[in-house]
Amino acid sequence: MSDETTFDFALYLGTTTPLTITGATASTVSELSERLKSGTSFIQTVRFPDMSIHAITINPKAVPWWQIDAGDVVLPMQIF
């Protein structure tokens, strides 16, 4: 069992409606950021605003901009 703190954070993919990544760690934020910068499609489990949870395919090349908002937990808000 890991002693690493988990938290939820918001992921914006070209829209002001956030998707939520739940049970994340600092490394989750870093890994997601690197995946989004890579331009290669990947699957991510997210919580939608209606509280439903889905695995979605994210194609970073098709997203005009993205933002990770983890508050002050890991890093300042970043927009790419």
PyMOL Python script that loads the backbone (N, CA, C, O; Angstrom):
from pymol import cmd

cmd.read_pdbstr("""\
ATOM      1  N   MET A   1       0.838  -1.170   0.000  1.00  0.00           N
ATOM      2  CA  MET A   1       0.000   0.000   0.000  1.00  0.00           C
ATOM      3  C   MET A   1       0.889   1.240   0.000  1.00  0.00           C
ATOM      4  O   MET A   1       1.878   1.317   0.729  1.00  0.00           O
ATOM      5  N   SER A   2       0.517   2.199  -0.827  1.00  0.00           N
ATOM      6  CA  SER A   2       1.312   3.414  -0.982  1.00  0.00           C
ATOM      7  C   SER A   2       0.945   4.452   0.073  1.00  0.00           C
ATOM      8  O   SER A   2      -0.215   4.579   0.465  1.00  0.00           O
ATOM      9  N   ASP A   3       1.953   5.188   0.522  1.00  0.00           N
ATOM     10  CA  ASP A   3       1.720   6.284   1.458  1.00  0.00           C
ATOM     11  C   ASP A   3       1.496   7.597   0.722  1.00  0.00           C
ATOM     12  O   ASP A   3       1.301   8.636   1.353  1.00  0.00           O
ATOM     13  N   GLU A   4       1.522   7.561  -0.605  1.00  0.00           N
ATOM     14  CA  GLU A   4       1.384   8.767  -1.406  1.00  0.00           C
ATOM     15  C   GLU A   4      -0.037   9.320  -1.292  1.00  0.00           C
ATOM     16  O   GLU A   4      -1.007   8.564  -1.358  1.00  0.00           O
ATOM     17  N   THR A   5      -0.157  10.616  -1.123  1.00  0.00           N
ATOM     18  CA  THR A   5      -1.447  11.277  -1.005  1.00  0.00           C
ATOM     19  C   THR A   5      -2.163  11.273  -2.351  1.00  0.00           C
ATOM     20  O   THR A   5      -1.553  11.533  -3.388  1.00  0.00           O
ATOM     21  N   THR A   6      -3.466  10.974  -2.327  1.00  0.00           N
ATOM     22  CA  THR A   6      -4.258  11.027  -3.550  1.00  0.00           C
ATOM     23  C   THR A   6      -5.217  12.206  -3.484  1.00  0.00           C
ATOM     24  O   THR A   6      -5.588  12.665  -2.404  1.00  0.00           O
ATOM     25  N   PHE A   7      -5.611  12.688  -4.654  1.00  0.00           N
ATOM     26  CA  PHE A   7      -6.492  13.847  -4.753  1.00  0.00           C
ATOM     27  C   PHE A   7      -7.181  13.801  -6.109  1.00  0.00           C
ATOM     28  O   PHE A   7      -6.828  12.988  -6.963  1.00  0.00           O
ATOM     29  N   ASP A   8      -8.152  14.664  -6.303  1.00  0.00           N
ATOM     30  CA  ASP A   8      -8.831  14.806  -7.585  1.00  0.00           C
ATOM     31  C   ASP A   8      -8.340  16.095  -8.238  1.00  0.00           C
ATOM     32  O   ASP A   8      -7.991  17.049  -7.543  1.00  0.00           O
ATOM     33  N   PHE A   9      -8.311  16.126  -9.562  1.00  0.00           N
ATOM     34  CA  PHE A   9      -7.979  17.370 -10.245  1.00  0.00           C
ATOM     35  C   PHE A   9      -8.787  17.504 -11.524  1.00  0.00           C
ATOM     36  O   PHE A   9      -9.306  16.522 -12.056  1.00  0.00           O
ATOM     37  N   ALA A  10      -8.885  18.740 -12.009  1.00  0.00           N
ATOM     38  CA  ALA A  10      -9.670  19.040 -13.204  1.00  0.00           C
ATOM     39  C   ALA A  10      -8.788  19.014 -14.443  1.00  0.00           C
ATOM     40  O   ALA A  10      -7.650  19.482 -14.430  1.00  0.00           O
ATOM     41  N   LEU A  11      -9.340  18.457 -15.506  1.00  0.00           N
ATOM     42  CA  LEU A  11      -8.675  18.425 -16.800  1.00  0.00           C
ATOM     43  C   LEU A  11      -9.604  19.091 -17.810  1.00  0.00           C
ATOM     44  O   LEU A  11     -10.745  18.665 -17.994  1.00  0.00           O
ATOM     45  N   TYR A  12      -9.112  20.122 -18.453  1.00  0.00           N
ATOM     46  CA  TYR A  12      -9.874  20.831 -19.482  1.00  0.00           C
ATOM     47  C   TYR A  12      -9.269  20.483 -20.833  1.00  0.00           C
ATOM     48  O   TYR A  12      -8.063  20.629 -21.035  1.00  0.00           O
ATOM     49  N   LEU A  13     -10.104  20.023 -21.757  1.00  0.00           N
ATOM     50  CA  LEU A  13      -9.635  19.631 -23.086  1.00  0.00           C
ATOM     51  C   LEU A  13     -10.317  20.493 -24.146  1.00  0.00           C
ATOM     52  O   LEU A  13     -11.258  20.044 -24.799  1.00  0.00           O
ATOM     53  N   GLY A  14      -9.851  21.713 -24.315  1.00  0.00           N
ATOM     54  CA  GLY A  14     -10.388  22.600 -25.334  1.00  0.00           C
ATOM     55  C   GLY A  14     -11.764  23.151 -25.034  1.00  0.00           C
ATOM     56  O   GLY A  14     -12.423  23.686 -25.925  1.00  0.00           O
ATOM     57  N   THR A  15     -12.209  23.029 -23.795  1.00  0.00           N
ATOM     58  CA  THR A  15     -13.510  23.540 -23.384  1.00  0.00           C
ATOM     59  C   THR A  15     -13.425  23.978 -21.932  1.00  0.00           C
ATOM     60  O   THR A  15     -12.531  23.554 -21.199  1.00  0.00           O
ATOM     61  N   THR A  16     -14.360  24.829 -21.518  1.00  0.00           N
ATOM     62  CA  THR A  16     -14.340  25.293 -20.129  1.00  0.00           C
ATOM     63  C   THR A  16     -15.062  24.338 -19.189  1.00  0.00           C
ATOM     64  O   THR A  16     -15.153  24.602 -17.990  1.00  0.00           O
ATOM     65  N   THR A  17     -15.577  23.227 -19.719  1.00  0.00           N
ATOM     66  CA  THR A  17     -16.208  22.207 -18.881  1.00  0.00           C
ATOM     67  C   THR A  17     -15.140  21.199 -18.471  1.00  0.00           C
ATOM     68  O   THR A  17     -14.565  20.520 -19.321  1.00  0.00           O
ATOM     69  N   PRO A  18     -14.874  21.102 -17.172  1.00  0.00           N
ATOM     70  CA  PRO A  18     -13.791  20.204 -16.747  1.00  0.00           C
ATOM     71  C   PRO A  18     -14.210  18.739 -16.678  1.00  0.00           C
ATOM     72  O   PRO A  18     -15.359  18.410 -16.385  1.00  0.00           O
ATOM     73  N   LEU A  19     -13.253  17.884 -16.953  1.00  0.00           N
ATOM     74  CA  LEU A  19     -13.357  16.465 -16.644  1.00  0.00           C
ATOM     75  C   LEU A  19     -12.544  16.287 -15.372  1.00  0.00           C
ATOM     76  O   LEU A  19     -11.591  17.033 -15.148  1.00  0.00           O
ATOM     77  N   THR A  20     -12.891  15.326 -14.540  1.00  0.00           N
ATOM     78  CA  THR A  20     -12.181  15.134 -13.280  1.00  0.00           C
ATOM     79  C   THR A  20     -11.405  13.829 -13.303  1.00  0.00           C
ATOM     80  O   THR A  20     -11.929  12.781 -13.681  1.00  0.00           O
ATOM     81  N   ILE A  21     -10.157  13.910 -12.895  1.00  0.00           N
ATOM     82  CA  ILE A  21      -9.331  12.727 -12.701  1.00  0.00           C
ATOM     83  C   ILE A  21      -9.360  12.466 -11.202  1.00  0.00           C
ATOM     84  O   ILE A  21      -8.969  13.329 -10.417  1.00  0.00           O
ATOM     85  N   THR A  22      -9.817  11.285 -10.796  1.00  0.00           N
ATOM     86  CA  THR A  22      -9.950  10.985  -9.370  1.00  0.00           C
ATOM     87  C   THR A  22      -8.838  10.055  -8.897  1.00  0.00           C
ATOM     88  O   THR A  22      -8.270   9.296  -9.682  1.00  0.00           O
ATOM     89  N   GLY A  23      -8.540  10.127  -7.619  1.00  0.00           N
ATOM     90  CA  GLY A  23      -7.542   9.244  -7.023  1.00  0.00           C
ATOM     91  C   GLY A  23      -6.152   9.433  -7.591  1.00  0.00           C
ATOM     92  O   GLY A  23      -5.372   8.483  -7.671  1.00  0.00           O
ATOM     93  N   ALA A  24      -5.840  10.659  -7.986  1.00  0.00           N
ATOM     94  CA  ALA A  24      -4.547  10.946  -8.614  1.00  0.00           C
ATOM     95  C   ALA A  24      -3.451  11.151  -7.577  1.00  0.00           C
ATOM     96  O   ALA A  24      -3.717  11.428  -6.407  1.00  0.00           O
ATOM     97  N   THR A  25      -2.222  11.008  -8.034  1.00  0.00           N
ATOM     98  CA  THR A  25      -1.041  11.325  -7.235  1.00  0.00           C
ATOM     99  C   THR A  25      -0.234  12.361  -8.017  1.00  0.00           C
ATOM    100  O   THR A  25      -0.576  12.689  -9.153  1.00  0.00           O
ATOM    101  N   ALA A  26       0.816  12.866  -7.419  1.00  0.00           N
ATOM    102  CA  ALA A  26       1.667  13.833  -8.117  1.00  0.00           C
ATOM    103  C   ALA A  26       2.205  13.241  -9.415  1.00  0.00           C
ATOM    104  O   ALA A  26       2.315  13.944 -10.419  1.00  0.00           O
ATOM    105  N   SER A  27       2.536  11.967  -9.400  1.00  0.00           N
ATOM    106  CA  SER A  27       3.061  11.339 -10.617  1.00  0.00           C
ATOM    107  C   SER A  27       1.981  11.215 -11.690  1.00  0.00           C
ATOM    108  O   SER A  27       2.296  11.247 -12.880  1.00  0.00           O
ATOM    109  N   THR A  28       0.715  11.073 -11.294  1.00  0.00           N
ATOM    110  CA  THR A  28      -0.384  11.017 -12.258  1.00  0.00           C
ATOM    111  C   THR A  28      -0.439  12.308 -13.058  1.00  0.00           C
ATOM    112  O   THR A  28      -0.584  12.278 -14.280  1.00  0.00           O
ATOM    113  N   VAL A  29      -0.324  13.438 -12.376  1.00  0.00           N
ATOM    114  CA  VAL A  29      -0.373  14.739 -13.046  1.00  0.00           C
ATOM    115  C   VAL A  29       0.791  14.868 -14.021  1.00  0.00           C
ATOM    116  O   VAL A  29       0.611  15.311 -15.155  1.00  0.00           O
ATOM    117  N   SER A  30       1.958  14.487 -13.586  1.00  0.00           N
ATOM    118  CA  SER A  30       3.148  14.566 -14.431  1.00  0.00           C
ATOM    119  C   SER A  30       3.018  13.662 -15.653  1.00  0.00           C
ATOM    120  O   SER A  30       3.331  14.078 -16.769  1.00  0.00           O
ATOM    121  N   GLU A  31       2.560  12.434 -15.451  1.00  0.00           N
ATOM    122  CA  GLU A  31       2.402  11.485 -16.553  1.00  0.00           C
ATOM    123  C   GLU A  31       1.363  11.971 -17.557  1.00  0.00           C
ATOM    124  O   GLU A  31       1.571  11.867 -18.765  1.00  0.00           O
ATOM    125  N   LEU A  32       0.239  12.502 -17.061  1.00  0.00           N
ATOM    126  CA  LEU A  32      -0.807  12.996 -17.949  1.00  0.00           C
ATOM    127  C   LEU A  32      -0.296  14.184 -18.759  1.00  0.00           C
ATOM    128  O   LEU A  32      -0.556  14.277 -19.959  1.00  0.00           O
ATOM    129  N   SER A  33       0.413  15.069 -18.122  1.00  0.00           N
ATOM    130  CA  SER A  33       0.986  16.220 -18.819  1.00  0.00           C
ATOM    131  C   SER A  33       1.921  15.769 -19.939  1.00  0.00           C
ATOM    132  O   SER A  33       1.864  16.302 -21.048  1.00  0.00           O
ATOM    133  N   GLU A  34       2.767  14.807 -19.660  1.00  0.00           N
ATOM    134  CA  GLU A  34       3.694  14.296 -20.675  1.00  0.00           C
ATOM    135  C   GLU A  34       2.949  13.618 -21.822  1.00  0.00           C
ATOM    136  O   GLU A  34       3.333  13.762 -22.983  1.00  0.00           O
ATOM    137  N   ARG A  35       1.885  12.878 -21.501  1.00  0.00           N
ATOM    138  CA  ARG A  35       1.098  12.217 -22.550  1.00  0.00           C
ATOM    139  C   ARG A  35       0.442  13.252 -23.459  1.00  0.00           C
ATOM    140  O   ARG A  35       0.411  13.090 -24.679  1.00  0.00           O
ATOM    141  N   LEU A  36      -0.085  14.322 -22.851  1.00  0.00           N
ATOM    142  CA  LEU A  36      -0.727  15.366 -23.644  1.00  0.00           C
ATOM    143  C   LEU A  36       0.282  16.101 -24.524  1.00  0.00           C
ATOM    144  O   LEU A  36      -0.046  16.498 -25.642  1.00  0.00           O
ATOM    145  N   LYS A  37       1.480  16.281 -24.040  1.00  0.00           N
ATOM    146  CA  LYS A  37       2.531  16.944 -24.823  1.00  0.00           C
ATOM    147  C   LYS A  37       3.055  16.048 -25.944  1.00  0.00           C
ATOM    148  O   LYS A  37       3.550  16.548 -26.954  1.00  0.00           O
ATOM    149  N   SER A  38       2.949  14.733 -25.774  1.00  0.00           N
ATOM    150  CA  SER A  38       3.514  13.788 -26.745  1.00  0.00           C
ATOM    151  C   SER A  38       2.779  13.788 -28.076  1.00  0.00           C
ATOM    152  O   SER A  38       3.374  13.497 -29.114  1.00  0.00           O
ATOM    153  N   GLY A  39       1.494  14.112 -28.055  1.00  0.00           N
ATOM    154  CA  GLY A  39       0.711  14.096 -29.284  1.00  0.00           C
ATOM    155  C   GLY A  39       0.182  12.731 -29.668  1.00  0.00           C
ATOM    156  O   GLY A  39      -0.476  12.598 -30.700  1.00  0.00           O
ATOM    157  N   THR A  40       0.449  11.713 -28.868  1.00  0.00           N
ATOM    158  CA  THR A  40      -0.013  10.354 -29.142  1.00  0.00           C
ATOM    159  C   THR A  40      -1.312  10.085 -28.387  1.00  0.00           C
ATOM    160  O   THR A  40      -1.421  10.412 -27.205  1.00  0.00           O
ATOM    161  N   SER A  41      -2.292   9.494 -29.060  1.00  0.00           N
ATOM    162  CA  SER A  41      -3.577   9.180 -28.429  1.00  0.00           C
ATOM    163  C   SER A  41      -3.399   8.183 -27.293  1.00  0.00           C
ATOM    164  O   SER A  41      -2.525   7.317 -27.340  1.00  0.00           O
ATOM    165  N   PHE A  42      -4.243   8.319 -26.266  1.00  0.00           N
ATOM    166  CA  PHE A  42      -4.207   7.408 -25.127  1.00  0.00           C
ATOM    167  C   PHE A  42      -5.586   7.348 -24.488  1.00  0.00           C
ATOM    168  O   PHE A  42      -6.443   8.187 -24.765  1.00  0.00           O
ATOM    169  N   ILE A  43      -5.794   6.361 -23.638  1.00  0.00           N
ATOM    170  CA  ILE A  43      -7.067   6.186 -22.934  1.00  0.00           C
ATOM    171  C   ILE A  43      -6.896   6.649 -21.498  1.00  0.00           C
ATOM    172  O   ILE A  43      -5.903   6.328 -20.844  1.00  0.00           O
ATOM    173  N   GLN A  44      -7.882   7.413 -21.010  1.00  0.00           N
ATOM    174  CA  GLN A  44      -7.852   7.936 -19.647  1.00  0.00           C
ATOM    175  C   GLN A  44      -9.237   7.782 -19.032  1.00  0.00           C
ATOM    176  O   GLN A  44     -10.237   8.056 -19.695  1.00  0.00           O
ATOM    177  N   THR A  45      -9.312   7.356 -17.794  1.00  0.00           N
ATOM    178  CA  THR A  45     -10.581   7.293 -17.081  1.00  0.00           C
ATOM    179  C   THR A  45     -10.830   8.645 -16.433  1.00  0.00           C
ATOM    180  O   THR A  45      -9.972   9.178 -15.729  1.00  0.00           O
ATOM    181  N   VAL A  46     -12.030   9.199 -16.682  1.00  0.00           N
ATOM    182  CA  VAL A  46     -12.382  10.526 -16.170  1.00  0.00           C
ATOM    183  C   VAL A  46     -13.799  10.508 -15.604  1.00  0.00           C
ATOM    184  O   VAL A  46     -14.603   9.633 -15.925  1.00  0.00           O
ATOM    185  N   ARG A  47     -14.086  11.495 -14.753  1.00  0.00           N
ATOM    186  CA  ARG A  47     -15.450  11.688 -14.250  1.00  0.00           C
ATOM    187  C   ARG A  47     -16.023  12.915 -14.946  1.00  0.00           C
ATOM    188  O   ARG A  47     -15.417  13.987 -14.936  1.00  0.00           O
ATOM    189  N   PHE A  48     -17.194  12.749 -15.550  1.00  0.00           N
ATOM    190  CA  PHE A  48     -17.867  13.836 -16.234  1.00  0.00           C
ATOM    191  C   PHE A  48     -18.607  14.707 -15.215  1.00  0.00           C
ATOM    192  O   PHE A  48     -18.806  14.290 -14.074  1.00  0.00           O
ATOM    193  N   PRO A  49     -19.020  15.926 -15.623  1.00  0.00           N
ATOM    194  CA  PRO A  49     -19.739  16.807 -14.693  1.00  0.00           C
ATOM    195  C   PRO A  49     -21.013  16.189 -14.107  1.00  0.00           C
ATOM    196  O   PRO A  49     -21.432  16.569 -13.014  1.00  0.00           O
ATOM    197  N   ASP A  50     -21.635  15.237 -14.825  1.00  0.00           N
ATOM    198  CA  ASP A  50     -22.840  14.586 -14.294  1.00  0.00           C
ATOM    199  C   ASP A  50     -22.502  13.455 -13.323  1.00  0.00           C
ATOM    200  O   ASP A  50     -23.380  12.700 -12.906  1.00  0.00           O
ATOM    201  N   MET A  51     -21.203  13.345 -12.963  1.00  0.00           N
ATOM    202  CA  MET A  51     -20.673  12.374 -12.002  1.00  0.00           C
ATOM    203  C   MET A  51     -20.524  10.967 -12.574  1.00  0.00           C
ATOM    204  O   MET A  51     -20.145  10.051 -11.844  1.00  0.00           O
ATOM    205  N   SER A  52     -20.815  10.771 -13.866  1.00  0.00           N
ATOM    206  CA  SER A  52     -20.591   9.460 -14.485  1.00  0.00           C
ATOM    207  C   SER A  52     -19.100   9.297 -14.777  1.00  0.00           C
ATOM    208  O   SER A  52     -18.397  10.275 -15.033  1.00  0.00           O
ATOM    209  N   ILE A  53     -18.635   8.064 -14.737  1.00  0.00           N
ATOM    210  CA  ILE A  53     -17.220   7.771 -14.957  1.00  0.00           C
ATOM    211  C   ILE A  53     -17.082   6.970 -16.248  1.00  0.00           C
ATOM    212  O   ILE A  53     -17.783   5.981 -16.462  1.00  0.00           O
ATOM    213  N   HIS A  54     -16.159   7.420 -17.107  1.00  0.00           N
ATOM    214  CA  HIS A  54     -15.953   6.785 -18.406  1.00  0.00           C
ATOM    215  C   HIS A  54     -14.474   6.728 -18.737  1.00  0.00           C
ATOM    216  O   HIS A  54     -13.694   7.573 -18.299  1.00  0.00           O
ATOM    217  N   ALA A  55     -14.100   5.730 -19.509  1.00  0.00           N
ATOM    218  CA  ALA A  55     -12.766   5.688 -20.106  1.00  0.00           C
ATOM    219  C   ALA A  55     -12.906   6.345 -21.472  1.00  0.00           C
ATOM    220  O   ALA A  55     -13.735   5.929 -22.282  1.00  0.00           O
ATOM    221  N   ILE A  56     -12.104   7.364 -21.730  1.00  0.00           N
ATOM    222  CA  ILE A  56     -12.179   8.067 -23.003  1.00  0.00           C
ATOM    223  C   ILE A  56     -10.825   8.003 -23.708  1.00  0.00           C
ATOM    224  O   ILE A  56      -9.780   7.880 -23.069  1.00  0.00           O
ATOM    225  N   THR A  57     -10.866   8.088 -25.018  1.00  0.00           N
ATOM    226  CA  THR A  57      -9.637   8.188 -25.796  1.00  0.00           C
ATOM    227  C   THR A  57      -9.355   9.662 -26.020  1.00  0.00           C
ATOM    228  O   THR A  57     -10.216  10.400 -26.499  1.00  0.00           O
ATOM    229  N   ILE A  58      -8.156  10.087 -25.675  1.00  0.00           N
ATOM    230  CA  ILE A  58      -7.759  11.482 -25.859  1.00  0.00           C
ATOM    231  C   ILE A  58      -6.730  11.534 -26.984  1.00  0.00           C
ATOM    232  O   ILE A  58      -5.693  10.872 -26.930  1.00  0.00           O
ATOM    233  N   ASN A  59      -7.037  12.331 -28.000  1.00  0.00           N
ATOM    234  CA  ASN A  59      -6.107  12.565 -29.101  1.00  0.00           C
ATOM    235  C   ASN A  59      -5.578  13.992 -28.934  1.00  0.00           C
ATOM    236  O   ASN A  59      -6.244  14.939 -29.352  1.00  0.00           O
ATOM    237  N   PRO A  60      -4.407  14.164 -28.339  1.00  0.00           N
ATOM    238  CA  PRO A  60      -3.884  15.506 -28.082  1.00  0.00           C
ATOM    239  C   PRO A  60      -3.749  16.365 -29.336  1.00  0.00           C
ATOM    240  O   PRO A  60      -3.829  17.591 -29.251  1.00  0.00           O
ATOM    241  N   LYS A  61      -3.547  15.746 -30.493  1.00  0.00           N
ATOM    242  CA  LYS A  61      -3.411  16.515 -31.729  1.00  0.00           C
ATOM    243  C   LYS A  61      -4.727  17.179 -32.127  1.00  0.00           C
ATOM    244  O   LYS A  61      -4.723  18.170 -32.858  1.00  0.00           O
ATOM    245  N   ALA A  62      -5.851  16.642 -31.652  1.00  0.00           N
ATOM    246  CA  ALA A  62      -7.163  17.184 -31.998  1.00  0.00           C
ATOM    247  C   ALA A  62      -7.685  18.170 -30.954  1.00  0.00           C
ATOM    248  O   ALA A  62      -8.752  18.755 -31.136  1.00  0.00           O
ATOM    249  N   VAL A  63      -6.946  18.356 -29.872  1.00  0.00           N
ATOM    250  CA  VAL A  63      -7.371  19.258 -28.798  1.00  0.00           C
ATOM    251  C   VAL A  63      -6.684  20.607 -29.012  1.00  0.00           C
ATOM    252  O   VAL A  63      -5.455  20.677 -28.994  1.00  0.00           O
ATOM    253  N   PRO A  64      -7.466  21.695 -29.217  1.00  0.00           N
ATOM    254  CA  PRO A  64      -6.844  22.989 -29.487  1.00  0.00           C
ATOM    255  C   PRO A  64      -6.022  23.533 -28.312  1.00  0.00           C
ATOM    256  O   PRO A  64      -5.030  24.232 -28.516  1.00  0.00           O
ATOM    257  N   TRP A  65      -6.433  23.214 -27.100  1.00  0.00           N
ATOM    258  CA  TRP A  65      -5.689  23.602 -25.896  1.00  0.00           C
ATOM    259  C   TRP A  65      -6.111  22.678 -24.768  1.00  0.00           C
ATOM    260  O   TRP A  65      -7.176  22.064 -24.821  1.00  0.00           O
ATOM    261  N   TRP A  66      -5.273  22.583 -23.754  1.00  0.00           N
ATOM    262  CA  TRP A  66      -5.612  21.786 -22.576  1.00  0.00           C
ATOM    263  C   TRP A  66      -5.047  22.453 -21.339  1.00  0.00           C
ATOM    264  O   TRP A  66      -4.101  23.238 -21.400  1.00  0.00           O
ATOM    265  N   GLN A  67      -5.655  22.117 -20.219  1.00  0.00           N
ATOM    266  CA  GLN A  67      -5.250  22.711 -18.942  1.00  0.00           C
ATOM    267  C   GLN A  67      -5.448  21.687 -17.842  1.00  0.00           C
ATOM    268  O   GLN A  67      -6.466  20.996 -17.803  1.00  0.00           O
ATOM    269  N   ILE A  68      -4.486  21.591 -16.959  1.00  0.00           N
ATOM    270  CA  ILE A  68      -4.592  20.756 -15.768  1.00  0.00           C
ATOM    271  C   ILE A  68      -4.685  21.691 -14.580  1.00  0.00           C
ATOM    272  O   ILE A  68      -3.816  22.541 -14.382  1.00  0.00           O
ATOM    273  N   ASP A  69      -5.737  21.539 -13.787  1.00  0.00           N
ATOM    274  CA  ASP A  69      -5.904  22.372 -12.601  1.00  0.00           C
ATOM    275  C   ASP A  69      -5.903  21.476 -11.370  1.00  0.00           C
ATOM    276  O   ASP A  69      -6.930  20.908 -10.996  1.00  0.00           O
ATOM    277  N   ALA A  70      -4.743  21.359 -10.753  1.00  0.00           N
ATOM    278  CA  ALA A  70      -4.604  20.560  -9.538  1.00  0.00           C
ATOM    279  C   ALA A  70      -4.543  21.465  -8.318  1.00  0.00           C
ATOM    280  O   ALA A  70      -4.152  21.031  -7.234  1.00  0.00           O
ATOM    281  N   GLY A  71      -4.925  22.709  -8.494  1.00  0.00           N
ATOM    282  CA  GLY A  71      -4.868  23.654  -7.383  1.00  0.00           C
ATOM    283  C   GLY A  71      -3.445  23.820  -6.908  1.00  0.00           C
ATOM    284  O   GLY A  71      -2.513  23.851  -7.711  1.00  0.00           O
ATOM    285  N   ASP A  72      -3.278  23.925  -5.622  1.00  0.00           N
ATOM    286  CA  ASP A  72      -1.946  24.063  -5.043  1.00  0.00           C
ATOM    287  C   ASP A  72      -1.367  22.719  -4.624  1.00  0.00           C
ATOM    288  O   ASP A  72      -0.308  22.665  -4.001  1.00  0.00           O
ATOM    289  N   VAL A  73      -2.060  21.633  -4.965  1.00  0.00           N
ATOM    290  CA  VAL A  73      -1.631  20.311  -4.517  1.00  0.00           C
ATOM    291  C   VAL A  73      -0.296  19.913  -5.119  1.00  0.00           C
ATOM    292  O   VAL A  73       0.586  19.431  -4.409  1.00  0.00           O
ATOM    293  N   VAL A  74      -0.140  20.112  -6.428  1.00  0.00           N
ATOM    294  CA  VAL A  74       1.053  19.619  -7.108  1.00  0.00           C
ATOM    295  C   VAL A  74       1.842  20.738  -7.764  1.00  0.00           C
ATOM    296  O   VAL A  74       3.050  20.858  -7.557  1.00  0.00           O
ATOM    297  N   LEU A  75       1.168  21.551  -8.548  1.00  0.00           N
ATOM    298  CA  LEU A  75       1.830  22.569  -9.324  1.00  0.00           C
ATOM    299  C   LEU A  75       0.832  23.664  -9.650  1.00  0.00           C
ATOM    300  O   LEU A  75      -0.375  23.443  -9.560  1.00  0.00           O
ATOM    301  N   PRO A  76       1.305  24.826 -10.023  1.00  0.00           N
ATOM    302  CA  PRO A  76       0.364  25.872 -10.423  1.00  0.00           C
ATOM    303  C   PRO A  76      -0.377  25.460 -11.692  1.00  0.00           C
ATOM    304  O   PRO A  76       0.102  24.614 -12.447  1.00  0.00           O
ATOM    305  N   MET A  77      -1.523  26.046 -11.921  1.00  0.00           N
ATOM    306  CA  MET A  77      -2.322  25.750 -13.093  1.00  0.00           C
ATOM    307  C   MET A  77      -1.496  25.995 -14.354  1.00  0.00           C
ATOM    308  O   MET A  77      -0.787  26.996 -14.462  1.00  0.00           O
ATOM    309  N   GLN A  78      -1.597  25.073 -15.296  1.00  0.00           N
ATOM    310  CA  GLN A  78      -0.843  25.197 -16.539  1.00  0.00           C
ATOM    311  C   GLN A  78      -1.789  25.148 -17.723  1.00  0.00           C
ATOM    312  O   GLN A  78      -2.724  24.347 -17.746  1.00  0.00           O
ATOM    313  N   ILE A  79      -1.549  25.999 -18.700  1.00  0.00           N
ATOM    314  CA  ILE A  79      -2.334  26.000 -19.930  1.00  0.00           C
ATOM    315  C   ILE A  79      -1.379  25.748 -21.081  1.00  0.00           C
ATOM    316  O   ILE A  79      -0.324  26.375 -21.170  1.00  0.00           O
ATOM    317  N   PHE A  80      -1.752  24.822 -21.969  1.00  0.00           N
ATOM    318  CA  PHE A  80      -0.916  24.500 -23.128  1.00  0.00           C
ATOM    319  C   PHE A  80      -1.731  24.603 -24.382  1.00  0.00           C
ATOM    320  O   PHE A  80      -1.215  24.371 -25.475  1.00  0.00           O
TER     321      PHE A  80
END
""", "prot")
cmd.dss("prot")
cmd.show_as("cartoon", "prot")
cmd.util.cbc("prot")
cmd.orient("prot")
